[in-house]
């Protein structure tokens, strides 16, 4: 996803403050891996590495192979972007847990781990409320179904108080008639 998102910077120059040369430089500072073969080839490279894992990406996929290979080297850095749900490998990495379990093996974490919570693909509460305000009419009900329970309930309260729309955070397994 990040690889394809990077291309959007050049298409939408008015939406950020980078110059075109700076946008093109993004492609030169990182190795963007799109295929399993490219990921396997990365394993042959030596020297310090920066592993960038998007929110939720430390739970599965090719990044786990990179984490297993490079997390043990103090010269490397693991950057976790966005929210890391409690109990996930990403949250445990962000909390400094070592070792972490990857593919049934304990992996010592000596790499520097950095979390950038502001780099999320999801809208925050203010952005969601702004989007709701632009709707042509009120829905019969707003269902807040993404996020931690406490944060979801805070958003529900804001929708009810600021927009005056009915809102609910459904319990797991809840069903409503259509």
GUVO-145269 format. One record per residue: x, y, z of N, C-alpha, C, O, CB in turn. Coordinates in steps of 0.02 Angstrom, whole numbers, plus 50000, padded with zeros to 5 digits. Glycine has a CB too. Layout:
! GUVO-145269
XYZXYZXYZXYZXYZ;...
***
This chain:
! GUVO-145269
500414994150000500005000050000500435006350000500305011049963499535000050060;500955006450042501375012350046501725013849980501825019749963501895011550101;501905008749944502235009749879501775013549832501985018349800502445002949848;501155011349828500685014549783500475021449808500335025949769500065010149774;500465022249874500295028749903500845033849887500695039749876500195028149978;501465031649887502025036149872501935039549804502095045349796502685032349875;501675035849755501565038649688501035044249689501045048549645501355033149640;500595044149737500075049349741500355056249756500055061249738499565047449794;500935056549788501235063149802501365067049738501245073049736501895062249841;501595063649685501725067049621501085069049586501065074149552502145062549575;500555065149594499915066649562499555072449596499155075949563499475060549563;499685073649660499315078649698499795083549732499825083949793498855075249751;500155087149691500665091649716500375097149761500725099649805501035094849659;499755099149750499465104449790499245102349859499025106549899498885107249754;499305095949875499075093449939499625092749992499495090350047498745086849929;500235094649975500795094250022501295099750006501195103549959501135087150020;501835100150044502315105550035502965103450002503435107449999502475108550101;503005097449977503635095249945503665097649873503165098549839503685087549947;504285098849851504395100549781504415094049740504475088649769505065104649771;504355094649674504375088649632505035084849641505015078749645504275090549559;505615088249643506235084549655506225080849723506505075349728506825089349653;505925083849774505885080449838505425074249834505575069149864505615085249893;504885074849797504435069149787504815063449752504765057749773503815071249747;505175065149699505555059949663506115057049706506295051249697505845062849598;506375060949752506915058449796506655052949842507055048749864507205064149837;506005052949857505735047649900505855040849870505975035949907504985048749912;505835040249805505945033849773506675031649777506825025649770505735034149701;507125036449787507835034749789508095033249859508615030049866508235040349759;507745035349911507995034249979507785027650009508055025450059507755039850024;507295024349978507055018050005507005012849950506905014449891506375019050038;507085006749970506985001149924506264998849934506094996249987507494995349935;505854999949884505144997949888505084990749864505264989249807504695002749846;504844986449906504794979349890504074977549875503634978549916505064974949947;503954974949815503274973249795503164965749788502584963549790503114976549729;503684961849781503594954749768503954950549820504424952949852503844953049697;503744944349829504104939849875504834938949854505274938349898503754933049877;504984938749789505674937949767506104943849787506684943049806505714936949691;505814949949784506184955849806506314955549881506854957549904505794962349788;505834953049918505924952349991506484947350006506894948450050505274950150024;506494941749969507014936749980507694939549963508184938149998506864930449937;507734943549910508374946549890508624951349944509234952249952508304950149823;508184954549980508374959150033508784955550086509224958450117507754962550064;508634949250096508974945350148509724944550134510104942950179508654938550155;509924945650072510634945050054511014951550066511634951750061510714942849982;510664956950080510984963450090511254963950161510954961250208510494969250075;511804967450168512104968450233512144975850248512064980050203512814965250237;512254977450310512304984350331511664986450367511184982650369512424988850271;511674992350394511084994750431510464994950387510494996550328511215001650461;509894993350417509254993250382508744997250422508784997850483509004985950372;508254999950386507675003050416507084998950391506974998450330507605010750399;506694996150437506104992350418505494996550436505404998350494506084985250454;505094998050387504495002150397503884997550394503744994550342504445007950344;503524997050449502934992650452502334996850468502305000150520503034986950505;501844996750424501235000550434500814997450490500934991850511500825000950370;500335001250513499894998950566499614992050550499324991050497499325003950578;499714987350595499454980650586499894976150545499774970050543498794980950554;500404978850512500814974750468501304970350505501604965850475501184979150420;501414971350569501864967050607501494960750630501764956750668502154970750667;500874959750606500494953850625500564948250574500424942450591499774955650634;500764949750513500844944550463501144947250400501244953350394500174941350448;501294942950354501554944950290502314944750288502644942350334501324951850274;502574947350232503294946950220503704950950270504294949450282503454949450151;503404956150299503794960250346504034956050405504554957650435503364966050372;503684950650422503904946450478504584943350464504994942650509503384940950492;504704941450402505364938650383505904943950393506454942450417505354936050310;505754950150373506234955550381506354957050455506924958150476505994961950345;505824957050495505904958250566506324952750598506774954150637505224958550601;506184946450580506564940850608507304941350591507734939750631506284934250582;507444943650530508144944050508508514950050536509104949550552508164944150432;508174955750543508524961950558508394964850628508754969450648508354967050508;507904962450664507754965350730508314964350780508374968250827507114962250757;508724959350770509254957950818509874962250811510334961750852509454950950811;509904966450760510504970550747510394977650773509934981050750510684970650672;510804979850820510724986450850510814992250800510624997850815511224987250907;511104990950742511204996150691510564997550652510535002450615511754994150643;510064993250661509444993850622508914997750660508954998650720509194987050604;508414999850623507855003450652507205000450626507144998950566507885011050637;506724999650670506054997350652505585003250664505535005650720505834990950694;505255005450612504785011050618504085008250612503895005350561504915016550563;503695009250665502995007050665502565013250653502615018150691502805003550734;502155013050602501735018850587501025017650608500765012150602501765020550512;500715022850633500005022350651499895018650716500355016850752499625019150597;499265017550730499035014350791499225007050792499145003450742498285015150798;499485004750848499644997650858499154994950910499204996850969500394996650879;498714990750891498194988150936498514984350994498994980650985497704983550898;498244985251054498504981651113498514974151101498054971251072498084983251175;499054971051124499124963851118499444961551053499614955651047498464960751124;499524966051004499824964150941500584964350945500864967450991499574968750884;500904961150898501634961250896501884968450890502384970250921501894956950838;501544972550850501744979550842501714983350908502174987150923501304983050791;501194982250947501134985651012501674983151059501954987051098500434984351043;501834976751057502354973951100503034976651080503454978151122502354966251097;503154977351014503784980450991503824987651015504344989751041503834980150914;503274991351008503264998451028503394999151103503685004051125502595001651010;503164994251142503254994451215503944992151236504114992351296502734990151249;504364990051188505044988051204505124980651223505634978751250505294992151260;504624976551208504664969451225505224966051185505294967051125503994965951213;505604962051220506114957951189506234951951233506304952651293506774961951177;506244946151204506174944651133505434944751113504984944951154506474937751118;505334944651047504654943851020504644937350981505154935050956504454949950974;504064934450977503984928050943503774929150870503274932450857503464923550980;504164926350825504024926850753504114919850723504654916850729504484932150717;503604917350692503624910650661503854905350710504254900950692504074910750600;503614905750771503764900650821504454901250853504644896950892503704894050791;504824906450837505494907450864505524913950903505214918850884506024907450807;505894913950959506014920050995506564924050961507104921450947506194918551070;506414930350946506884934750912507064940450959506624944350980506594937450844;507704941050976507934946651018507854953150978508024953350919508664945551041;507614958251011507534964750978508084969351004508054971751061506824967750990;508574970650962509114975250978509074981550934509404986550949509794971850969;508684981050881508594986850837508224992350875507844990950921508214984850772;508334998450855507955004050883507235003650856507135002750796508275011050866;506755004150900506055003950880505745010750891505785013550946505654998350919;505445013450838505125020050841504405019450818504265016050769505515025250797;503965022650853503255022650833503055029650813503165034450851502795019950890;502775030350753502525036750729501765036250728501475034050678502815038550657;501455038150782500735037350788500345041950740499785040450722500515038750859;500655047450721500295052250678500255049850605499855052550567500635058950680;500655044950587500645042550518500145036850511500325030950508501355040250496;499525038650509498995033650505498595034650442498505040250418498535033950567;498345029150415497925029550355497195030950373496785032050329497965023050315;497045030950437496355031950459496235039150480496675042450508496195027250517;495645041550467495455048250488495395048450564495215043450595494785050550455;495545054250593495435054950665494725057450678494345058450631495955059950696;494555058350741493875060350759493665066850727493095067350702493825061050833;494105071850725493925078250694493795077450619493335080450592494475083450706;494215073450586494115072350514493475068650500493125070150452494715068450485;493305063750542492685060050533492075064550544491595064250506492645054150580;492105068850595491545073550607491485078450549490925080050529491655077350673;492035080750523492015085350466491685081950406491275084950371492725087650447;491855075750394491555071850340490805070950351490405071650304491905065050333;490615069250412489905068350427489505074850417488945074650392489815065950500;489795080550436489465086950427489305088350354488825091850339489915092550454;489695085650308489615086850237489085082350205488905083250147490265085950201;488825077550243488315073050215487675077050202487505081450240488175067050263;487325075450148486735079250130486155078450179485705082650182486505077150062;486155073050217485615072050265485835067250319486335063750312484995069350231;485465067250373485635062950430485425055750415484865054550392485295065550495;485865050950429485655043950424485205042350484485185046050532486275039150422;484845036750480484425034950536484835032850596484605033450653483955029250516;485435030450585485875028250640486595028350616486725026650558485675021250666;487055030350659487775029950643488055024250686487955024150747488145036750657;488415019650655488735014150690489485015350692489795015550639488565007350657;489775016050750490495016950757490785010050770490705007250824490665022050816;491135007350720491355000450724492104999550719492344993850714491024996550669;492485004850720493215004250713493555007750771493375013250789493445007150645;494055004350800494445007450853494325004050919493894999750927494285014750858;494715006150968494645003551035493985005851064493725011151046495235005851080;493715001951109493045003151137492985010351166492495013751151492884998051191;493455012451206493405019051239493425024651187493035029451191493985019951289;493875024151137493915029251085493285029251042493045034651023494545028151041;493025023451027492415022950987491835026251024491425029750994492245015550971;491795025051090491255028051129491315035651133490815039151133491245025051199;491935038151136492035045451136491795048351070491485053651069492775047151148;491935045051014491715047450949490945047150946490635051750920492015043150892;490655041850972489925041350973489625047251011489145050350988489715034651007;489905048951068489655054651108489725061151068489265065251069490035055151174;490285062051035490375068150995489865068650939489595074050926491075068450966;489725063150906489225063050852488545065050880488185069050851489185056150818;488375062150937487715063650967487665070950991487145074050983487585058951025;488195073551021488175080251049488295085750998487975091051000488675080851104;488765084750952488945089950904488505090050842488365095450815489665089050884;488295084250819487895083950758487165082350773486715083450732488185078750710;487045079750833486365077950855486075072050815485485071850801485895084050848;486515067250798486295061250763486325055350811486755055150856486735059950701;485875050650801485885044450840486505040550822486675039750763485245040250828;486855038050872487485034550861487555029050912487325029650969488085039450864;487865023550892487965017950936488625014550922488855014450865487385012850930;488925011750973489515007350966489245000250977489114998351035490105009251017;489164996450925488844989850932489284985050973489894985350971488714986850864;488954980651009489304975251043489504970050990489184969550938488854972051099;490014966251004490224960950958489644956150946489324953750993490844957150986;489504954750883488964950050865488284953150861487794949650848488954944550914;488234959750872487584963150869487314962850798487684962850749487634970450892;486654962750793486314962550728485764967650728485384968150776486034955350712;485704971550673485164976350665484794974850601485104972850551485434983650664;484134975650600483774974450538483954979850487484084985550504483004974450550;483954977950424484124982550370483504986150347483544990250301484454978950311;
***
